[in-house]
Amino acid sequence: MDVIFRTSKLKKEFNDRHLLEKRQGQIRAKLIHRRLDDLRAVDILEDMRNLPGRCHELRGNRSGQLSLDLDGPYRLIFKPANDPVPQKPDGGLDWSQVTAVTIIDVEDTHQ
């Protein structure tokens, strides 16, 4: 799957282990890299459901975004980068057609 970053600053941080560890800590940085590797290894988003860890759609004001569990309350937040976003006939996201994602950030979505 193609992995795109919301900003060039975020891309630089997530691709530089030292910068990522400085901002997120060593444990979370390692988990972020593992989850990015998982995303890059699959062909479609649907395949993420078969890997360890939870990948799910967010609701409310975060509708259209998804998250991957990291540590504690922290999640890797991303959205489909396909244009247009693939949808099922009922209007839901068609995970089997998502082939690219945009990484938004790492956040505590429970705040």
N, C-alpha and C positions, 0 to 999 in steps of 0.2 A: 504494500500500500504506500502511496505517496504521503509523506509527512511534511507539512508546510507550517511555518511559524507565523503568528500574528504580526510580529515586528522583527526587524533585523536584530534589535537588541536582545530579544528573547532567543532568537536563533543562536546568536553568539554565546549567550549564557548557557544554553542547554547543550551546546556542542563543545564547551570548554569545561572539563571536569572540575578544574580548580575554582572557576567562577561559580559553578553550580553548587559545589560543596560549601563555598563561602556564604552563599545566600540561603541554601536549604539545609545544610548540615550533611555529614558524610552518609548517614543511613538513608535519608530521603533522596539524596542525589543518586545513590546506587539504585534505589527503587524506580526513580524517574527514568534512568538509563535503561533499566530492564523493561519498563513499560513502553518506552520509545522503540526499543528493539523488537518487542512483541508486535507493535503496530506496523513497523517496517517489514516484518517477516510474513504477515498475512496478506492475502490478495484482496479480501473483502472484509468489511467490518463484522459481518456475521461470524467469521472465524474466531473473533475475540471472545465469543461466548464459550468456546471450548478450552480456553486457557485459564490457568489459575488466576484468581483475583476477580473482582466484580467490575463489569463494564455495564453501565446503564444510562438511560436517558434521564435528563433532569426535567423538572416541571416548573410551573409558575413563571417568574420573571427570567428563568434560565431555560425556558422552552427552546428547543432546537440545539441545545448543547448536550454533551455526554460527559461522563466522568469515569475515570479509572481509579480504583482505590490505591492509595499509597500507604502511609502510616497514620495511625490515629485518625483525626478528622480530615486529613489532607487528601486532596484528590487532584489528579491531572485532568484539567478541563480542556475539552476540544469540541469541535463541531465538524460536520461533513463539509468538505471543500468542493464537492461536485457541484456543477452549475448546469442545470437546476439540481436542487437536492432531491434525490430519488425518494418517491413516496409510493406507498401501497394504495390500492383503490379506496381504502377507508380513510386515507389522509395521514396515516402514521409513517414513520421513517422506514424505508425499505433497506434494512441492514445488508441484504444480499447484493445490493447495487452500489454501496458506498465503497469507492476505491481510493479516496483521498480524504485526508483530514487536516484541519488547521488547529494547531496547538494554541490555546488561549493563555493558559497560565497554570500555576499550582495554587490552589486555594482551599480554605476551610469553608465548604459550602453550607455549613450549619450555622454560620454566624449571621 
